[in-house]
Amino acid sequence: MTLRAFLIGLGLCFFIGLWIPYSDNLVQGSRMGLWTTQSAATFLFFLLAGGINSLLRWVRPTTALRPGELLAIFIMISVANAVPSRGVVANLFPLLTSAYYYATAENQWAQLLLPHMTDWMGFSDKAGIENLYEGLPPGEAIPWGAWLRPLAAWVLFLLTLHWIFLCAAVMLRRQWMDNERIPYPMTQLPLAMAADDGRAVNPFFRNPLMWIGFLFPLVDGSIDALSRYFTFIPRLTVFQGSLSFFRGSVSFSLGVDFALLGFAYFASASVGYGLCFFRVVNVIQKAVMDVWGLSAKDASMGVFSQYMPSMLIHQSMGAMLVLVLFGLWIGRDHIADVFGRALGTRPDVDDSDEIMSYRTAVVGLLAGGAVLAAWLNAGGLPGWISVLFVAVTLVIFTAMTRAVAQGGVSAMYPPTNPSDVVISALGPKLIGGPGLMTLGHTYVWGTDILNFAMAPIANGLRLSAEVVHGRRWISWGIMAGVAASIVGGLLLSLKLSYEEGGLNLNAFYYQHAAQYPWTFLQTMLKTMPDVDAAGWAYTGVGAGIMTGLMSMRRRFLWWPFHPLGFPISSVFGGMWFSVLLAMMIKSLVLKYGGLRFYQRTQPFFLGLILGQVVTMGIWLFIDTFTGMKGNSILGGL
């Protein structure tokens, strides 16, 4: 990584930190930070690599950014893209204040919740909270100073969290990339955009097939956007639909997401068909459970674990646990090398191709985990439960990262989250009131996980293999970019909240999600339910099934369905059809055209991805200048 690449990347990371909160809260159009597609980063990279850098190559080639520099910039901005929306920043101010603002005589939050609140973790200034939600009175200034203490504590936590994600990803990279050779479908687009053949416009942007693919989402999304401006323009419904059986008890969405279709085209057939197969199994399983009356919800799990029957949620958690542990067992020789190099007992292990040394990664992971556990413990969570919570967090985020890196799954959320797992497994009595309130604050980053930094970090490590010079500086570039995105997002979010009034911004953040953890914990503190024994049993069932599936995958070559789809089958939703369509097209292409024809068709599917992202970005800018609100298109919910 060169100095100019670092500075350009840092500036773009800060811009992303500003742009996403602004568009989410004021424009309220397509959410460029919502999914692991990293739409804002891809859109900006399109302008940089396809526009500005192509112009530089034409006018003054010696000043143009080299492919390695472009990829280093993309790594920084793609990770930064995961920060300002639901990943972190969007939830921070609402959740630090909502327990105070929404406390009423009816919900009894003042008596049930607030006595267990740690002062430095939240924000309790009454006038400051009212103004945050309702806007500043004329002549009053934003109370920046009052926010310094809680923001300092939270920035420390969030930077440490992203640091341990980075360390864990570095420790796993060689096993995933070199030993298991997972395909990293989401890296194909930046690799193509950064390529250089010596001409002003690189081969990707000269390929007509790419632009044909680009037109599909451009036309579809633009017609959809224009229909909100002009009511006489009908919306396209060609790419939507559903299929129901047995009087609606079994239903399959048939919607097509262009980006997911494009990414899935680069995944292996076994992974793609496995994602679809286990989704079908899950839907049928849910229908059978409905008929048999087994669809009850576990009261000790919060709203983000209520999308499916609790039996399936616990089952998925068991499967995620096995996915991670089984993967570590398969890569045990590599993990031994990592720790051996870190401890100095294996000096022959070469880690020069990593963005940080194995010693830094191991020490950083352990030290970072200790800081997170100490932070949670200082908030009121018992020490050993804090350590358990950090471990559960790493398991869930690693499993989700594997799904993104191996399957190209760009739009999903986890079946459950760390706080719900810990509360359900241990019971609220053991955790206690202060511990429950601390877990409630983890809703800032650890529950509504539609986008998270560990996935682009893993993809970035794949891209880093193409960066020849200054590779070790990429780790610092990533962390600097995360910090810039956090700072930009926090500053603008706080400014918008006080100037516009949080209640006038995005209703999901300030009115709905802001109350989710406290409504849930209100029930927990009132009833104090016992440990959910059934949850443990269903978790064991899921772990057993996943163990069998992964063993079959290794022992029987004829087994066609990769088990990666099983842990996320309960939340794969309407995305399955896009993957199925991609697999069917890919199978036909390989069967009748062979590998060379498959490679020739790839630009079309990359065009689908790029066209969706660019169309969303274009209409966000148009809506910003026209004042249109809520013009969300192409799955940018």
C-alpha atoms as one frame of an Amber mdcrd trajectory, in Angstrom:
protein
   0.000   0.000   0.000   1.400   3.353  -1.037   0.937   6.616   0.854  -1.369
   8.077  -1.779  -3.522   4.942  -1.780  -3.772   5.165   2.002  -4.764   8.845
   1.928  -7.313   8.357  -0.852  -8.777   5.352   0.944  -8.902   7.228   4.244
 -10.730  10.147   2.658 -13.256   7.832   1.008 -13.796   5.975   4.293 -14.617
   9.256   6.021 -16.954  10.175   3.156 -18.736   6.829   3.516 -19.129   7.548
   7.219 -20.929  10.759   6.263 -22.829   9.590   3.191 -24.574   6.516   4.583
 -26.095   8.170   7.696 -27.147  11.152   5.569 -28.854   9.010   2.929 -30.372
   6.602   5.474 -31.853   9.348   7.639 -32.690  12.192   5.282 -33.015  10.738
   1.789 -34.196   7.339   3.057 -33.676   5.762  -0.333 -31.752   2.594  -1.111
 -29.608   1.559   1.834 -26.032   1.516   0.544 -24.733   0.146   3.839 -27.412
  -2.425   4.512 -26.081  -5.689   3.072 -22.677  -7.315   2.704 -22.722  -6.256
  -0.958 -20.887  -3.152   0.348 -22.792  -1.041  -2.171 -21.388   2.371  -1.230
 -17.804   1.119  -1.529 -18.503  -0.581  -4.875 -20.196   2.546  -6.247 -17.302
   4.804  -5.220 -14.795   2.278  -6.578 -16.654   2.304  -9.907 -16.268   6.087
 -10.074 -12.594   5.845  -9.083 -11.435   2.873 -11.157 -13.782   3.198 -14.127
 -13.956   6.989 -14.294 -11.191   8.985 -12.635  -8.395   6.444 -13.084  -9.335
   5.744 -16.708  -9.142   9.492 -17.372  -5.736   9.658 -15.698  -4.471   6.743
 -17.811  -5.562   8.619 -20.922  -4.312  12.100 -19.982  -1.227  11.317 -17.892
  -0.564   7.573 -17.491   2.257   7.995 -14.969  -0.140   9.494 -12.412  -2.771
   6.737 -12.656  -3.279   4.403  -9.742  -1.803   0.936 -10.213  -3.972  -2.192
  -9.724  -2.430  -2.919  -6.325  -3.182   0.612  -5.155  -6.757   0.396  -6.373
  -7.307  -2.892  -4.568  -5.788  -1.518  -1.351  -8.239   1.379  -1.529 -11.144
  -0.978  -2.132 -10.171  -3.119   0.854 -10.261  -0.048   3.091 -13.568   1.337
   1.852 -15.355  -2.013   1.722 -14.619  -2.618   5.408 -15.564   0.974   6.256
 -18.872   0.417   4.413 -19.946  -2.027   7.136 -19.725   0.556   9.925 -22.106
   3.524   9.465 -25.431   1.726   8.944 -26.980  -1.071  11.017 -23.538  -2.553
  11.549 -22.724   0.010  14.250 -23.369   3.736  14.011 -27.065   3.852  13.083
 -28.095   2.113  16.308 -25.693   3.821  18.696 -27.393   7.072  19.678 -30.935
   5.642  19.808 -29.929   2.686  21.988 -27.817   4.762  24.373 -30.793   7.002
  25.117 -34.038   5.145  24.383 -34.366   3.473  27.812 -34.606   6.953  29.304
 -36.662   8.634  26.590 -39.325   5.949  26.246 -39.667   5.217  29.977 -43.292
   5.650  31.088 -45.405   4.807  34.108 -46.973   2.001  32.092 -43.803   0.185
  31.033 -42.053   0.791  34.378 -38.642   1.060  32.742 -37.573   3.622  35.332
 -38.073   1.027  38.069 -37.128  -2.151  36.170 -34.296  -1.099  33.856 -32.650
   2.180  34.780 -31.382   1.122  38.246 -29.241  -1.515  36.478 -27.833   0.914
  33.882 -24.107   1.682  33.988 -23.582   5.457  33.794 -20.688   5.547  31.349
 -22.287   3.078  28.945 -25.354   5.216  28.230 -26.337   8.882  28.193 -28.654
  10.118  30.928 -28.793  13.900  30.498 -32.552  14.568  30.363 -32.460  17.748
  28.280 -29.819  16.299  25.963 -31.940  13.195  25.348 -35.144  15.144  24.694
 -33.364  17.415  22.243 -31.781  14.409  20.529 -35.231  13.024  19.706 -37.194
  16.236  19.274 -34.598  18.663  17.966 -32.749  21.574  19.550 -34.690  24.658
  20.599 -33.697  27.798  18.661 -30.364  29.183  19.758 -29.134  26.092  21.622
 -25.928  24.319  20.637 -25.263  20.621  20.251 -23.908  19.293  23.595 -20.754
  17.775  22.125 -18.952  17.805  25.451 -21.637  15.815  27.256 -21.195  12.992
  24.752 -17.422  12.678  25.070 -17.444  10.149  27.908 -19.892   7.567  26.473
 -18.527   7.977  22.946 -14.946   7.446  24.132 -15.997   4.200  25.829 -17.892
   3.016  22.777 -15.219   3.948  20.239 -12.715   1.922  22.298 -15.059  -1.067
  22.277 -15.901  -0.829  18.574 -12.307  -0.413  17.415 -11.277  -3.386  19.564
 -14.139  -5.455  18.147 -13.052  -4.750  14.577  -9.440  -5.420  15.532 -10.222
  -8.939  16.743 -12.262  -9.540  13.561  -9.168  -8.589  11.584  -6.863 -10.795
  13.675  -9.201 -13.799  13.415  -9.534 -13.367   9.644  -5.746 -13.238   9.227
  -5.371 -16.460  11.206  -7.913 -18.210   8.966  -6.936 -16.763   5.574  -4.357
 -19.320   4.456  -6.561 -22.250   5.495  -9.584 -20.880   3.648  -7.807 -19.474
   0.602  -4.827 -21.768  -0.018  -5.758 -25.073   1.628  -9.525 -25.247   1.087
  -9.506 -22.937  -1.948 -12.866 -21.347  -1.305 -13.775 -19.100  -4.264 -14.517
 -15.699  -2.648 -17.180 -14.795  -5.247 -17.512 -11.219  -3.997 -13.902 -10.400
  -4.890 -14.390 -10.984  -8.614 -15.883  -7.546  -9.317 -13.141  -5.388  -7.724
 -10.492  -7.612  -9.326 -12.057  -7.021 -12.734 -12.433  -3.268 -12.196  -8.820
  -2.905 -11.042  -7.272  -4.869 -13.927  -4.845  -3.044 -16.203  -3.774  -4.060
 -19.718  -1.942  -0.819 -20.514  -4.866   0.938 -22.189  -6.834   3.865 -20.801
  -9.993   1.812 -20.287  -9.386  -1.656 -18.910 -10.839  -4.823 -20.507 -13.716
  -5.084 -18.057 -15.135  -1.668 -18.910 -14.618  -2.317 -22.640 -16.565  -5.572
 -22.562 -20.008  -5.154 -24.212 -21.354  -8.221 -22.415 -20.737  -6.492 -19.082
 -22.741  -3.466 -20.180 -25.595  -5.693 -21.354 -25.775  -7.185 -17.869 -25.459
  -3.679 -16.433 -28.586  -2.580 -18.317 -30.929  -5.090 -16.651 -30.837  -3.580
 -13.142 -30.380  -0.085 -14.583 -33.625  -0.273 -16.542 -35.540  -2.146 -13.836
 -34.369   0.120 -11.027 -34.812   3.346 -12.985 -38.379   2.512 -13.992 -39.122
   1.643 -10.371 -37.563   4.937  -9.212 -39.363   7.014 -11.844 -42.709   5.475
 -10.861 -42.391   7.272  -7.531 -41.901  10.582  -9.321 -44.560  10.029 -11.963
 -47.552   7.896 -11.012 -48.428   7.109 -14.632 -45.228   5.036 -14.949 -45.950
   1.454 -13.830 -43.502  -0.492 -11.693 -41.926  -3.609 -13.184 -42.973  -6.839
 -11.474 -41.183  -9.228 -13.839 -38.604 -10.172 -11.232 -41.018 -10.693  -8.331
 -43.468 -13.400  -7.325 -44.068 -16.352  -5.051 -45.242 -19.940  -5.129 -47.537
 -21.428  -2.470 -48.601 -24.999  -1.675 -50.952 -26.688   0.778 -53.257 -23.703
   1.279 -50.403 -21.323   1.818 -48.692 -23.334   4.546 -45.633 -23.734   2.290
 -44.535 -20.668   0.351 -41.473 -19.930  -1.755 -40.497 -16.461  -2.916 -39.510
 -16.232  -6.575 -37.973 -12.768  -6.488 -34.688 -12.100  -8.269 -31.930  -9.988
  -6.771 -29.491  -9.059  -9.543 -26.455  -8.721  -7.274 -27.041 -12.045  -5.541
 -27.622 -13.701  -8.918 -24.297 -12.321 -10.091 -22.332 -13.340  -7.003 -23.854
 -16.828  -6.934 -22.641 -17.440 -10.493 -19.096 -17.566  -9.101 -19.882 -19.955
  -6.246 -19.388 -23.699  -6.579 -22.363 -25.784  -7.674 -22.383 -27.833  -4.468
 -22.553 -24.677  -2.323 -25.205 -23.052  -4.508 -27.449 -26.090  -4.705 -26.845
 -26.732  -1.000 -28.108 -23.239  -0.130 -31.268 -23.872  -2.158 -31.822 -27.452
  -0.983 -31.590 -26.644   2.712 -33.854 -23.644   2.254 -36.514 -25.943   0.793
 -35.991 -28.413   3.649 -36.305 -25.579   6.155 -39.581 -24.294   4.689 -41.064
 -27.786   4.713 -39.805 -28.352   8.261 -41.451 -25.118   9.389 -44.747 -26.115
   7.739 -44.708 -29.497   9.506 -43.965 -27.784  12.808 -46.910 -25.419  12.268
 -49.224 -28.369  11.699 -47.919 -30.214  14.757 -48.035 -27.129  16.979 -44.263
 -26.912  17.455 -43.845 -23.319  16.314 -43.745 -21.723  19.754 -41.283 -18.903
  20.322 -38.688 -18.994  23.106 -39.559 -16.122  25.429 -35.923 -15.782  26.455
 -34.883 -14.742  22.950 -35.258 -11.203  21.621 -37.005  -9.841  18.557 -34.125
 -10.514  16.168 -34.377 -14.241  16.956 -38.124 -14.421  16.361 -38.245 -14.676
  12.570 -38.637 -18.435  12.749 -39.814 -20.999  15.332 -37.330 -21.142  18.185
 -36.620 -24.807  17.501 -35.178 -23.856  14.103 -33.253 -20.920  15.558 -31.569
 -23.124  18.172 -30.967 -25.758  15.518 -29.190 -23.187  13.357 -27.025 -22.084
  16.276 -25.887 -25.651  16.831 -25.087 -25.925  13.145 -23.072 -22.688  13.163
 -21.096 -23.922  16.149 -20.198 -27.151  14.356 -19.414 -25.288  11.117 -16.775
 -23.232  12.916 -15.374 -25.988  15.159 -15.307 -28.556  12.354 -13.510 -26.018
  10.180 -10.914 -25.462  12.885 -10.457 -29.222  13.220  -9.936 -29.620   9.482
  -7.403 -26.796   9.581  -5.780 -27.889  12.832  -2.351 -28.238  11.210  -2.537
 -24.673   9.947  -3.807 -23.367  13.302  -0.907 -25.181  14.982   1.464 -23.445
  12.558  -0.066 -20.068  13.375   0.347 -20.511  17.123   3.741 -22.124  16.664
   4.989 -19.146  14.682   3.466 -16.764  17.226   5.128 -18.554  20.156   8.455
 -18.956  18.359   8.373 -22.762  18.359   7.857 -22.926  14.555  10.251 -20.356
  13.057  10.102 -22.238   9.736   6.469 -21.162   9.174   6.420 -18.308   6.651
   3.882 -15.555   7.316   5.396 -12.956   4.998   2.394 -13.130   2.675  -0.021
 -12.026   5.418  -0.969  -8.406   6.136   0.230  -8.867   9.719   2.495 -11.391
  11.399   0.947 -14.406  13.075   2.367 -13.229  16.379   0.524  -9.921  16.038
  -2.658 -11.734  15.016  -2.609 -14.202  17.913  -1.634 -11.664  20.562  -4.061
  -9.159  19.077  -6.940 -11.627  19.155  -6.301 -12.687  22.749  -5.616  -9.181
  24.025  -8.554  -7.727  22.110 -10.873 -10.424  23.421  -9.672  -9.677  26.960
 -10.402  -5.958  26.477 -13.917  -6.701  25.218 -14.588  -9.067  28.119 -13.268
  -6.519  30.627 -15.425  -3.787  29.053 -18.538  -5.950  29.316 -17.653  -6.952
  32.859 -17.243  -3.299  33.841 -20.740  -2.743  32.487 -22.181  -5.373  34.824
 -21.895  -8.687  32.970 -20.235 -11.367  35.158 -16.638 -12.051  34.160 -16.929
 -15.630  32.954 -20.132 -14.810  31.050 -18.285 -11.903  29.383 -15.643 -14.332
  28.138 -18.355 -16.728  26.946 -20.136 -13.884  25.165 -16.976 -12.902  23.279
 -16.466 -16.542  22.241 -20.079 -16.862  21.023 -19.637 -13.610  19.100 -16.602
 -14.971  17.279 -18.423 -18.201  16.433 -21.454 -16.447  14.936 -19.487 -13.853
  12.988 -17.010 -16.448  11.703 -19.854 -18.671  10.487 -21.506 -15.731   8.740
 -18.194 -14.699   7.195 -17.705 -18.212   5.864 -21.127 -18.051   4.188 -20.184
 -14.775   2.497 -16.668 -15.824   1.480 -17.610 -19.280   0.203 -21.161 -18.801
  -1.033 -21.185 -15.182  -2.130 -24.277 -14.663   0.006 -24.653 -10.896  -0.134
 -28.035 -10.499   1.548 -28.782 -12.435   4.726 -28.832 -12.096   8.477 -27.880
 -14.574  11.193 -30.567 -16.854  12.629 -29.673 -15.612  16.112 -27.190 -13.347
  17.847 -24.724 -13.495  20.761 -26.916 -11.841  23.398 -29.934 -14.062  22.704
 -27.775 -17.189  22.734 -26.274 -16.306  26.129 -29.593 -15.284  27.723 -31.423
 -18.359  26.455 -28.606 -20.758  27.339 -27.853 -19.453  30.842 -31.131 -17.864
  31.880 -31.618 -14.257  33.040 -31.366 -15.188  36.739 -27.724 -16.189  36.410
 -26.875 -13.128  34.320 -28.539 -10.631  36.667 -30.029  -7.206  36.047 -26.781
  -5.266  35.307 -25.623  -8.084  33.035 -28.899  -8.062  31.116 -28.671  -4.307
  30.608 -25.128  -4.703  29.322 -26.328  -7.332  26.856 -29.123  -4.966  25.860
 -26.509  -2.441  24.806 -24.908  -5.018  22.494 -27.933  -4.475  20.252 -25.875
  -1.542  18.954 -23.691  -3.904  16.902 -24.532  -7.537  17.621 -28.163  -8.287
  16.770 -29.548  -6.855  13.529 -26.501  -8.114  11.646 -27.233  -7.381   7.983
 -23.759  -6.027   7.361 -20.637  -6.660   9.417 -16.964  -5.913   8.967 -15.522
  -9.410   9.238 -16.970 -10.398   5.852 -15.294  -7.617   3.820 -12.132  -8.153
   5.863 -12.040 -11.789   4.726 -12.687 -10.754   1.129 -10.072  -8.042   1.504
  -7.477 -10.584   2.586  -8.124 -12.448  -0.658  -7.624  -9.203  -2.582  -4.482
  -8.411  -0.604  -2.757 -11.309  -2.349  -2.741  -9.095  -5.470  -1.090  -6.180
  -3.630   2.646  -6.565  -4.178   4.096  -3.558  -2.354   3.345  -2.491   1.219
   1.050  -5.406   2.022   1.753  -5.194   5.748   0.401  -1.651   5.791  -3.033
  -2.864   4.710  -3.914  -3.905   8.266  -3.310  -0.368   9.482  -5.207   0.972
   6.501  -8.199  -1.161   7.439  -8.201  -0.003  11.050  -7.657   3.647  10.069
 -10.534   3.355   7.604 -12.809   1.850  10.245 -11.898   4.669  12.641 -12.541
   7.315   9.972 -15.906   5.787   9.107 -16.913   5.574  12.779 -15.897   9.178
  13.462 -17.628  10.506  10.348 -20.765   8.515  11.058 -20.927   9.546  14.715
 -20.377  13.237  14.015 -22.992  13.479  11.284 -25.518  11.246  13.057 -25.322
  13.349  16.214 -25.563  16.572  14.215 -28.591  15.371  12.231 -30.329  14.080
  15.351 -30.074  17.386  17.206 -30.801  19.585  14.210 -33.657  17.571  12.679
 -34.848  15.631  15.723 -34.340  11.877  15.811 -38.091  11.289  15.581 -38.015
  12.984  12.163 -35.222  10.747  10.901 -35.322   7.038  10.077 -38.228   5.614
  12.081 -36.681   2.161  12.307 -33.686   3.391  14.274 -35.255   5.990  16.567
 -38.723   4.559  17.100 -38.720   0.803  16.539 -35.282  -0.764  17.028 -34.542
   1.735  19.775 -37.145   0.076  21.995 -36.542  -3.573  21.064 -33.945  -4.502
  23.718 -35.672  -2.698  26.572 -39.110  -4.127  25.784 -37.523  -7.574  25.773
 -35.535  -7.032  28.979 -38.578  -5.573  30.685 -40.204  -8.987  30.303 -37.032
 -10.794  31.372 -36.668  -8.756  34.567 -40.320  -9.191  35.434 -40.556 -12.956
  34.867 -36.940 -14.156  35.193 -37.600 -17.385  33.242 -35.482 -20.452  33.865
 -32.886 -21.838  31.486 -34.501 -23.016  28.266 -33.716 -26.753  28.377 -35.509
 -27.314  25.064 -33.203 -24.746  23.470 -30.174 -26.747  24.575 -31.744 -29.891
  23.143 -32.553 -28.285  19.782 -29.051 -26.818  19.645 -27.683 -30.322  20.140
 -29.936 -31.642  17.372 -28.685 -28.966  14.997 -25.084 -29.722  15.943 -25.635
 -33.439  15.386 -27.238 -32.934  11.978 -24.477 -30.552  10.911 -21.801 -33.004
  12.051 -23.422 -35.712   9.950 -23.724 -33.434   6.923 -20.099 -32.332   7.094
 -18.940 -35.905   7.570 -20.964 -37.004   4.539 -19.430 -34.180   2.549 -15.941
 -35.429   3.336 -16.639 -39.168   3.006 -19.051 -39.394   0.068 -18.080 -37.548
  -3.090 -21.493 -38.199  -4.619 -23.290 -36.098  -1.973 -24.260 -32.984  -3.981
 -25.321 -30.492  -1.285 -22.710 -28.555   0.635 -23.721 -28.239   4.326 -22.934
 -24.500   4.352 -26.592 -23.848   3.573 -27.937 -25.659   6.631 -26.981 -23.106
   9.346 -28.456 -20.160   7.433 -31.412 -21.955   5.828 -33.866 -20.455   8.330
 -33.035 -16.902   7.258 -32.166 -17.308   3.584 -35.683 -16.217   2.623 -36.430
 -15.058  -0.904 -32.744 -15.014  -1.781 -32.729 -18.730  -2.543 -34.358 -18.313
  -5.965 -31.611 -16.004  -7.250 -29.029 -18.602  -6.248 -31.041 -21.420  -7.853
 -31.361 -19.454 -11.086 -27.618 -18.773 -11.125 -26.819 -22.451 -10.556 -29.166
 -23.581 -13.334 -27.646 -21.118 -15.814 -24.120 -22.038 -14.766 -24.831 -25.762
 -15.122 -26.183 -25.283 -18.645 -23.261 -23.055 -19.628 -20.667 -25.558 -18.387
 -22.464 -28.533 -19.894 -22.932 -27.138 -23.392 -20.200 -24.510 -23.617 -17.448
 -25.741 -21.338 -15.109 -23.839 -19.066 -14.015 -21.343 -21.712 -17.600 -20.310
 -22.459 -18.282 -20.031 -18.727 -15.354 -17.618 -18.410 -16.621 -15.583 -21.352
 -20.052 -15.197 -19.733 -18.686 -13.980 -16.393 -18.624 -10.257 -17.350 -22.398
 -10.361 -17.892 -22.995 -11.462 -14.303 -20.475  -8.958 -12.964 -22.449  -6.372
 -14.910 -25.609  -7.414 -13.064 -23.891  -6.708  -9.746 -22.350  -3.427 -10.831
 -25.527  -2.255 -12.532 -27.564  -2.783  -9.363 -25.101  -0.914  -7.176 -24.558
   1.974  -9.595 -28.280   2.402 -10.202 -28.889   2.635  -6.455 -26.105   5.193
  -6.115 -27.272   7.311  -9.055 -30.817   7.546  -7.753 -29.619   8.385  -4.257
 -27.822  11.418  -5.674 -30.840  12.363  -7.794 -33.176  12.040  -4.809 -30.803
  14.135  -2.679 -31.067  17.078  -5.066 -34.792  16.719  -5.779 -35.830  16.204
  -2.156 -37.512  12.845  -2.805 -37.760  10.581   0.249 -38.175   6.821   0.509
 -37.203   6.017  -3.088 -35.734   2.605  -2.283 -35.042   0.364  -5.280 -33.478
  -2.961  -6.198 -33.626  -4.550  -2.770 -32.078  -1.563  -1.002 -34.636  -1.743
   1.815
